[in-house]
Amino acid sequence: MAMQVQKSAVFTRTRVVTTYIETTIQAVVFVIICCGWYISVFKFGTVHAHLCLGRTIHSTSVPDCESPALDTLTEPYECLSDGTLDFCFKGPCNGRWKPPGTHHCSTCGVCRLEFDHHCPWLGNCVTASRMKAFLCLLYATAFVVPFAVIPVSGPLSGHFATALRVSKVDPWAVRIWWSRWYSWIVCGGPLGRWVFGTFLGFRVLKAQDAAAHDRWWFQGNMVDSPHTFAAAIVVAGSVLAIFAVCMAVVTTRDVLLGRTTLDTIRARRRRPTAAGSPLVQHTGRFVCIPTVTPSVASCSHSSGVESRPKTDNGAQQGLPERRVFEVLPGERLYDLGWRENLRKMWASRLFDRELPRSVLLAF
């Protein structure tokens, strides 16, 4: 009898300890889920909102920059073909100086310092100060969407097959789509024919489910039952993830090479050359060297392409001599090496200080 009582007490203690352990594990898992939900909704949502905000105010340092006097410049600088500094007379810029790397965005209507490209998905410009947040958003989208889709990919693929099969035998879908000649042309051609036909199949399944259960307002579980909304979200998310992967790879490559997306686009454009001149691709970008030594002058011809130096009359006025050289095709003026380029980007702040503090505190 005493042995049974002792075994019962040991069993009770073991059950209590097991219950505490399981409760602790459940609490830890719940906290992890809550943290993941918080990070995905608020943190990444804040990154996206930050990139979308400040369309007309971010990079406000450009209007505050005063142009330096040419006679005080002793280091090489990017300039126009005549050696003068570049100024912007578009829109509200009203003749303000454009520091090196600045570009006037015709969509936003303002000049951007360290401009990379204008992103229509964000409705805003991506600059060097926002590149870290932009890459974080791209890589997060590329990894989070597959993790959300993979667990439900099996049932959803079955729903797509069922919807397509139902659509091809339903009289209404056959009459308005499958038997019509325009189904091969509209909605993306032959591929769009099957996509839109599958969408019609989801509509047919929804109508059948509503008639069978008399619940037009609710279609049941969004994973177990075919749902147009769930299918559309998965397709849109998958397309967005694929686009994010491609954009992340291309942007990372440009960051490591020390160039911007605008530089890549400009490099693909060939400027016409004059008749009888060598077949040289002109970049339309120039660098002014205030004091030229023989070694510097020889370096500009190291690639075998004539850079056409231009001199001004600064030496006659007692000013430093200035010579202008055209940037060679493929030459990256601001490339510091891939390690330093990556370190410079990663050392920047995730949220720049260009937005008002009240806007940042709202998130």
PEGICOR-V563087 format. One record per backbone hydrogen bond with DSSP energy under -0.5 kcal/mol. CO is the residue of the C=O (numbers start at 1). NH is the residue of the N-H. If there is no record, write none. Layout:
co=CO nh=NH
co=CO nh=NH
//
This chain:
co=1 nh=5
co=2 nh=6
co=3 nh=7
co=4 nh=8
co=5 nh=9
co=6 nh=10
co=7 nh=11
co=8 nh=12
co=9 nh=13
co=10 nh=14
co=11 nh=15
co=12 nh=16
co=13 nh=17
co=14 nh=18
co=15 nh=19
co=16 nh=20
co=17 nh=21
co=18 nh=22
co=19 nh=23
co=20 nh=24
co=21 nh=25
co=22 nh=26
co=23 nh=27
co=24 nh=28
co=25 nh=29
co=26 nh=30
co=27 nh=31
co=28 nh=32
co=29 nh=33
co=30 nh=34
co=31 nh=35
co=32 nh=36
co=33 nh=37
co=34 nh=38
co=35 nh=39
co=36 nh=40
co=37 nh=41
co=38 nh=42
co=38 nh=43
co=39 nh=44
co=42 nh=46
co=43 nh=47
co=44 nh=48
co=45 nh=49
co=46 nh=50
co=47 nh=51
co=48 nh=52
co=49 nh=53
co=54 nh=58
co=57 nh=60
co=59 nh=62
co=60 nh=64
co=61 nh=65
co=62 nh=65
co=69 nh=72
co=70 nh=73
co=72 nh=74
co=77 nh=288
co=79 nh=286
co=80 nh=83
co=84 nh=80
co=86 nh=98
co=87 nh=89
co=88 nh=95
co=88 nh=96
co=90 nh=93
co=91 nh=94
co=96 nh=88
co=97 nh=99
co=99 nh=102
co=101 nh=115
co=103 nh=105
co=103 nh=112
co=104 nh=106
co=105 nh=109
co=105 nh=110
co=109 nh=92
co=110 nh=105
co=112 nh=103
co=112 nh=115
co=114 nh=128
co=116 nh=262
co=117 nh=119
co=117 nh=126
co=118 nh=120
co=119 nh=122
co=119 nh=123
co=119 nh=124
co=124 nh=119
co=125 nh=127
co=126 nh=116
co=126 nh=117
co=127 nh=130
co=128 nh=131
co=130 nh=134
co=131 nh=135
co=132 nh=136
co=133 nh=137
co=134 nh=138
co=135 nh=139
co=136 nh=140
co=137 nh=141
co=138 nh=142
co=139 nh=143
co=140 nh=144
co=141 nh=145
co=143 nh=147
co=144 nh=148
co=145 nh=149
co=146 nh=150
co=147 nh=151
co=149 nh=152
co=150 nh=153
co=152 nh=156
co=153 nh=157
co=154 nh=158
co=155 nh=159
co=156 nh=160
co=157 nh=161
co=158 nh=162
co=159 nh=163
co=160 nh=164
co=161 nh=165
co=162 nh=166
co=163 nh=167
co=164 nh=168
co=165 nh=169
co=166 nh=169
co=166 nh=170
co=170 nh=174
co=171 nh=175
co=172 nh=176
co=173 nh=177
co=173 nh=178
co=174 nh=179
co=177 nh=180
co=180 nh=183
co=181 nh=184
co=182 nh=185
co=182 nh=186
co=185 nh=189
co=188 nh=191
co=189 nh=193
co=190 nh=194
co=191 nh=194
co=191 nh=195
co=192 nh=196
co=193 nh=197
co=194 nh=198
co=195 nh=199
co=196 nh=200
co=197 nh=201
co=198 nh=202
co=199 nh=203
co=200 nh=204
co=201 nh=205
co=202 nh=206
co=203 nh=207
co=204 nh=208
co=205 nh=209
co=206 nh=210
co=207 nh=211
co=208 nh=212
co=209 nh=213
co=210 nh=214
co=210 nh=215
co=215 nh=218
co=221 nh=225
co=227 nh=231
co=228 nh=232
co=229 nh=233
co=230 nh=234
co=231 nh=235
co=232 nh=236
co=233 nh=237
co=234 nh=238
co=235 nh=239
co=236 nh=240
co=237 nh=241
co=238 nh=242
co=239 nh=243
co=240 nh=244
co=241 nh=245
co=242 nh=246
co=243 nh=247
co=244 nh=248
co=245 nh=249
co=246 nh=250
co=247 nh=251
co=248 nh=252
co=249 nh=253
co=250 nh=254
co=251 nh=255
co=252 nh=256
co=253 nh=257
co=254 nh=258
co=254 nh=259
co=255 nh=258
co=260 nh=264
co=261 nh=265
co=262 nh=266
co=263 nh=267
co=264 nh=268
co=265 nh=268
co=266 nh=269
co=268 nh=270
co=269 nh=271
co=274 nh=277
co=278 nh=280
co=280 nh=282
co=285 nh=327
co=286 nh=79
co=287 nh=325
co=288 nh=77
co=288 nh=290
co=289 nh=323
co=290 nh=292
co=293 nh=297
co=294 nh=298
co=295 nh=299
co=296 nh=300
co=298 nh=301
co=299 nh=302
co=301 nh=304
co=307 nh=326
co=310 nh=324
co=312 nh=315
co=313 nh=317
co=314 nh=317
co=314 nh=319
co=315 nh=318
co=322 nh=312
co=323 nh=289
co=324 nh=310
co=325 nh=287
co=327 nh=283
co=328 nh=331
co=331 nh=333
co=332 nh=335
co=334 nh=336
co=337 nh=341
co=338 nh=342
co=339 nh=343
co=340 nh=344
co=341 nh=345
co=342 nh=346
co=343 nh=347
co=345 nh=348
co=350 nh=352
co=356 nh=359
co=356 nh=360
co=357 nh=361
co=358 nh=362
co=360 nh=363
//
